[in-house]
């Protein structure tokens, strides 16, 4: 009996030395990007970027926008910044974000947008060149 109690005590002591399971918490992720496109009723743009998270994860991404509305123009954004919220793993940034925007600009312009995809939020800001005028609804898509 003492041997069995000793074995149980040894087992319990060994389990106490094991590390506690990690609980994943929200991480901070930012994206730098470039994007260019055009619109004549239908709006489209393509680009690329890099997502970096506070837990060390990094991912190269492809960007697309598509949508429609009363919109005309041609634009280019270089050195854009995106800040994500509600992210627990870098792969959660991938997918389709809903957007709606009103825009007007000529030559040099700046802008900002807030987008959502479920619990994940994305705030975009950037400066660019081009000309545009209109109101558009559509999707901002991040792919690997």
Backbone bond lengths (Angstrom), bond angles and torsions (degrees), N, CA, C in turn:
res aa  C-N    CA-C-N  psi(-1)  N-CA   C-N-CA  omega(-1)  CA-C   N-CA-C  phi
1 X - - - 1.438 - - 1.520 111.51 -
2 X 1.364 116.26 -42.16 1.464 119.66 179.47 1.520 110.54 -63.70
3 X 1.340 117.18 -33.15 1.459 120.66 178.45 1.530 110.21 -66.35
4 X 1.337 116.92 -40.67 1.461 120.76 179.01 1.524 110.66 -65.52
5 X 1.340 117.75 -43.04 1.462 121.08 177.92 1.525 110.93 -64.09
6 X 1.336 115.75 -38.73 1.464 119.68 177.73 1.520 111.36 -64.27
7 X 1.330 116.95 -40.61 1.470 120.93 178.76 1.521 110.85 -65.47
8 X 1.339 117.16 -41.01 1.468 121.06 178.55 1.533 109.76 -64.69
9 X 1.326 117.21 -43.05 1.468 121.20 179.14 1.523 110.53 -63.30
10 X 1.335 117.20 -41.91 1.458 121.64 178.48 1.524 110.82 -63.49
11 X 1.329 117.37 -43.12 1.456 122.24 178.27 1.518 110.70 -63.57
12 X 1.331 117.84 -45.20 1.471 121.71 179.73 1.521 110.58 -63.71
13 X 1.329 116.44 -40.53 1.469 120.20 178.04 1.517 111.46 -64.70
14 X 1.331 116.72 -39.56 1.464 120.77 178.00 1.522 111.97 -65.33
15 X 1.333 117.76 -39.61 1.465 121.45 178.07 1.520 111.35 -65.49
16 X 1.326 116.84 -33.30 1.464 120.19 179.53 1.520 111.20 -66.52
17 X 1.328 117.90 -24.46 1.455 121.68 -179.21 1.527 112.91 -82.61
18 X 1.331 117.33 -14.45 1.459 120.41 179.11 1.518 109.73 -69.26
19 X 1.338 117.90 144.06 1.461 119.40 178.57 1.528 111.02 -66.26
20 X 1.323 114.93 147.33 1.466 120.37 177.93 1.521 108.82 -69.59
21 X 1.330 117.91 147.63 1.466 119.35 178.40 1.524 110.23 -62.83
22 X 1.324 115.71 140.66 1.465 120.60 -179.78 1.522 109.74 -77.26
23 X 1.298 116.14 138.63 1.454 121.74 175.30 1.523 107.41 -104.02
24 X 1.309 116.25 119.96 1.453 120.71 -178.52 1.518 110.02 -69.17
25 X 1.317 115.66 135.56 1.450 121.12 177.91 1.512 109.92 -118.75
26 X 1.302 115.24 169.54 1.458 120.42 178.58 1.522 109.49 -64.17
27 X 1.328 116.06 137.84 1.459 121.55 178.86 1.518 109.24 -113.48
28 X 1.301 115.70 159.81 1.459 122.42 178.06 1.526 108.29 -97.82
29 X 1.340 117.19 125.82 1.464 121.29 179.43 1.523 109.50 -127.88
30 X 1.340 114.93 139.68 1.466 121.80 177.15 1.518 108.68 -129.48
31 X 1.326 115.54 150.29 1.457 121.49 179.48 1.524 108.93 -127.04
32 X 1.327 116.68 133.95 1.453 121.73 168.03 1.522 105.87 -104.44
33 X 1.345 117.20 141.37 1.461 118.63 -174.17 1.519 112.56 -154.55
34 X 1.334 114.33 163.18 1.458 124.73 170.19 1.518 107.00 -129.19
35 X 1.334 116.11 144.14 1.467 121.06 -174.89 1.522 108.59 -150.98
36 X 1.335 116.65 138.48 1.466 119.42 175.13 1.521 109.23 -143.50
37 X 1.343 115.27 150.63 1.456 118.56 -178.80 1.506 112.87 -175.36
38 X 1.328 114.57 -169.10 1.455 121.87 -176.52 1.526 109.20 -145.52
39 X 1.319 115.27 167.99 1.463 119.76 174.98 1.514 110.76 -153.30
40 X 1.316 115.95 134.38 1.459 125.33 168.18 1.528 103.67 -143.94
41 X 1.310 117.03 90.55 1.456 125.96 -170.77 1.535 110.91 67.07
42 X 1.331 117.82 -49.76 1.463 121.46 175.44 1.523 107.18 -97.13
43 X 1.330 117.09 132.53 1.458 121.31 -177.47 1.519 109.42 -109.78
44 X 1.332 116.86 132.39 1.455 121.11 178.16 1.530 109.83 -144.24
45 X 1.309 116.02 147.33 1.463 121.67 175.42 1.517 108.58 -156.01
46 X 1.330 115.41 154.79 1.462 121.71 177.85 1.513 108.80 -136.38
47 X 1.323 114.71 154.53 1.454 119.13 178.32 1.512 111.27 -173.32
48 X 1.320 114.63 -167.25 1.458 120.72 179.92 1.516 109.33 -147.44
49 X 1.330 114.81 163.98 1.449 119.03 -179.59 1.518 111.66 -163.45
50 X 1.324 114.34 178.75 1.453 122.48 177.15 1.519 108.16 -130.53
51 X 1.335 116.29 128.22 1.465 122.38 176.76 1.523 107.43 -102.98
52 X 1.338 115.80 130.15 1.469 122.17 177.11 1.526 108.27 -126.62
53 X 1.343 116.30 132.29 1.467 121.00 -177.83 1.529 111.30 -115.58
54 X 1.324 114.56 158.89 1.466 121.42 -176.94 1.526 113.07 -65.44
55 X 1.334 118.30 -17.27 1.470 120.94 178.25 1.528 112.15 -90.71
56 X 1.342 117.37 7.77 1.462 121.62 177.28 1.516 114.70 95.09
57 X 1.323 118.98 -8.43 1.466 121.18 179.39 1.531 109.85 -70.81
58 X 1.340 116.23 140.69 1.466 123.14 177.35 1.518 108.08 -137.44
59 X 1.345 116.57 143.54 1.459 120.58 -179.59 1.529 109.58 -148.81
60 X 1.329 116.13 134.17 1.457 122.17 171.29 1.523 107.48 -81.86
61 X 1.338 117.77 135.48 1.461 120.42 -177.56 1.525 111.27 -130.73
62 X 1.333 114.18 156.87 1.466 122.79 172.34 1.517 106.84 -106.68
63 X 1.311 116.77 142.47 1.458 122.00 -177.65 1.524 110.19 -120.39
64 X 1.331 115.39 142.32 1.470 121.64 174.08 1.512 108.05 -141.05
65 X 1.304 115.86 147.06 1.463 120.59 169.00 1.519 106.90 -127.18
66 X 1.316 114.14 148.41 1.461 118.78 175.56 1.513 107.98 -153.86
67 X 1.309 115.09 150.05 1.452 118.97 179.62 1.509 110.59 168.52
68 X 1.302 114.85 -170.77 1.450 119.55 -178.75 1.507 110.89 -151.12
69 X 1.301 115.01 174.46 1.451 121.38 -179.02 1.512 109.48 150.60
70 X 1.289 115.79 -161.50 1.461 121.21 175.00 1.511 107.63 -93.50
71 X 1.325 116.40 86.14 1.454 120.41 -173.36 1.528 110.95 -143.08
72 X 1.318 115.39 141.37 1.459 122.62 179.44 1.518 108.48 -141.76
73 X 1.325 118.47 138.68 1.445 118.87 173.88 1.509 115.48 150.30
74 X 1.313 113.71 -178.86 1.457 123.31 178.31 1.524 106.39 -143.19
75 X 1.330 117.20 130.35 1.462 120.51 -176.05 1.522 111.99 -139.61
76 X 1.336 114.51 159.90 1.453 122.17 174.88 1.524 107.78 -146.36
77 X 1.331 116.84 131.98 1.453 122.56 176.33 1.519 107.81 -119.11
78 X 1.317 116.86 125.86 1.458 122.58 174.53 1.527 108.00 -116.46
79 X 1.307 117.08 146.70 1.472 122.34 178.54 1.516 112.58 57.17
80 X 1.331 117.15 40.24 1.460 121.38 175.15 1.525 110.26 -72.83
81 X 1.326 115.18 157.12 1.469 121.49 179.95 1.525 108.71 -125.81
82 X 1.327 116.49 135.91 1.457 122.53 173.95 1.513 109.55 -125.61
83 X 1.325 117.12 134.37 1.467 121.73 177.60 1.516 108.78 -120.45
84 X 1.331 115.84 124.92 1.458 122.66 -177.26 1.523 110.78 -97.72
85 X 1.330 116.23 148.62 1.461 122.98 171.28 1.523 108.49 -129.82
86 X 1.328 116.66 156.23 1.464 121.08 177.85 1.513 113.84 75.60
87 X 1.347 117.71 26.41 1.467 121.95 -176.31 1.533 109.86 -106.68
88 X 1.337 116.37 133.73 1.460 122.66 176.66 1.519 111.82 -115.64
89 X 1.337 117.86 -15.15 1.458 124.26 176.78 1.526 107.14 -150.41
90 X 1.313 117.55 143.13 1.463 122.09 -175.18 1.527 112.73 -56.00
91 X 1.323 117.79 -31.37 1.468 120.36 -177.90 1.532 112.75 -68.49
92 X 1.336 117.78 -15.55 1.462 121.08 176.69 1.527 112.44 -69.82
93 X 1.325 118.33 -14.62 1.471 119.87 179.27 1.526 110.99 -77.18
94 X 1.320 117.88 -18.13 1.466 121.45 -179.28 1.523 110.83 -72.73
95 X 1.332 116.68 146.09 1.455 120.47 174.46 1.517 113.54 131.36
96 X 1.337 114.73 -167.63 1.463 123.73 -176.27 1.532 110.19 -99.88
97 X 1.302 116.41 123.62 1.463 123.14 176.44 1.521 108.42 -106.33
98 X 1.322 116.52 136.50 1.467 121.06 178.34 1.519 108.69 -80.29
99 X 1.338 116.17 139.97 1.460 118.65 175.27 1.518 111.52 -144.03
100 X 1.298 114.20 155.52 1.458 123.47 172.54 1.514 105.45 -143.59
101 X 1.319 116.74 138.36 1.455 118.10 -177.21 1.521 111.51 -150.22
102 X 1.306 113.24 153.90 1.458 122.13 168.89 1.520 104.92 -119.82
103 X 1.315 117.60 134.63 1.452 118.89 -175.31 1.523 111.41 -144.32
104 X 1.309 114.17 149.95 1.456 122.30 173.88 1.514 107.09 -157.22
105 X 1.300 117.32 132.54 1.455 119.78 179.56 1.508 110.51 -171.04
106 X 1.320 114.99 158.40 1.456 121.38 177.28 1.520 108.24 -143.64
107 X 1.304 117.51 136.52 1.459 127.00 -179.65 1.530 110.46 57.97
108 X 1.323 120.29 -97.48 1.465 122.88 179.57 1.521 108.16 -96.20
109 X 1.330 117.26 132.57 1.455 119.53 178.73 1.521 109.79 -148.21
110 X 1.321 116.63 164.59 1.459 123.18 177.94 1.513 107.69 -135.56
111 X 1.316 115.90 155.07 1.453 118.69 179.93 1.504 112.07 -160.80
112 X 1.336 114.70 168.77 1.458 121.71 177.68 1.522 108.27 -146.36
113 X 1.328 116.36 150.91 1.466 122.41 -179.37 1.517 109.81 -146.65
114 X 1.310 116.27 146.63 1.464 121.84 172.73 1.527 107.46 -115.14
115 X 1.331 116.97 127.04 1.462 123.11 -176.71 1.527 109.31 -124.56
116 X 1.333 116.25 157.20 1.462 119.88 177.99 1.524 111.30 -135.22
117 X 1.344 114.11 152.69 1.467 123.28 174.26 1.520 105.13 -147.98
118 X 1.318 117.16 92.53 1.464 119.92 -176.02 1.517 110.67 63.63
119 X 1.339 116.75 -124.15 1.465 121.29 179.29 1.516 113.33 -86.08
120 X 1.333 117.64 -6.90 1.462 121.60 -177.79 1.530 109.09 -92.43
121 X 1.317 115.11 130.17 1.457 121.22 176.56 1.514 109.58 -111.43
122 X 1.327 116.58 152.17 1.461 122.44 179.35 1.520 108.82 -139.66
123 X 1.323 116.41 121.37 1.464 122.17 175.26 1.520 107.39 -106.10
124 X 1.335 116.49 120.64 1.459 122.20 -179.27 1.517 109.97 -107.25
125 X 1.324 116.01 142.25 1.455 120.49 172.27 1.521 107.69 -145.76
126 X 1.317 115.72 151.87 1.451 118.99 179.95 1.503 111.94 -177.98
127 X 1.302 114.38 166.76 1.456 122.98 176.19 1.514 107.43 -121.21
128 X 1.316 115.90 148.45 1.440 117.47 -177.86 1.507 112.86 -159.51
129 X 1.322 113.90 -168.89 1.460 122.11 179.29 1.511 109.19 -130.45
130 X 1.317 115.27 155.22 1.448 120.97 177.10 1.505 110.66 137.03
131 X 1.310 115.40 -165.51 1.450 121.48 176.18 1.510 107.38 -142.37
132 X 1.311 116.47 142.13 1.456 119.53 -178.90 1.515 109.65 -161.80
133 X 1.313 114.82 156.11 1.454 122.05 178.29 1.513 107.77 -158.25
134 X 1.329 117.11 131.20 1.452 117.76 174.79 1.509 115.46 148.76
135 X 1.327 113.11 -172.23 1.458 123.50 176.61 1.524 106.20 -131.15
136 X 1.337 116.84 130.50 1.468 119.89 -176.72 1.524 110.45 -137.18
137 X 1.327 115.07 150.55 1.463 123.08 175.91 1.519 106.82 -129.23
138 X 1.318 117.16 142.97 1.455 117.62 179.24 1.496 113.19 172.19
139 X 1.344 114.70 -146.69 1.463 121.25 -174.55 1.520 110.32 -130.72
140 X 1.333 114.83 145.03 1.455 123.83 170.47 1.521 104.26 -111.81
141 X 1.344 117.62 119.33 1.457 122.05 -170.22 1.523 109.79 -115.73
142 X 1.341 115.36 128.94 1.464 121.85 176.74 1.533 107.54 -113.64
143 X 1.349 116.05 123.60 1.464 122.04 -178.70 1.523 109.76 -129.75
144 X 1.314 115.55 160.43 1.450 120.28 177.41 1.490 110.07 -88.96
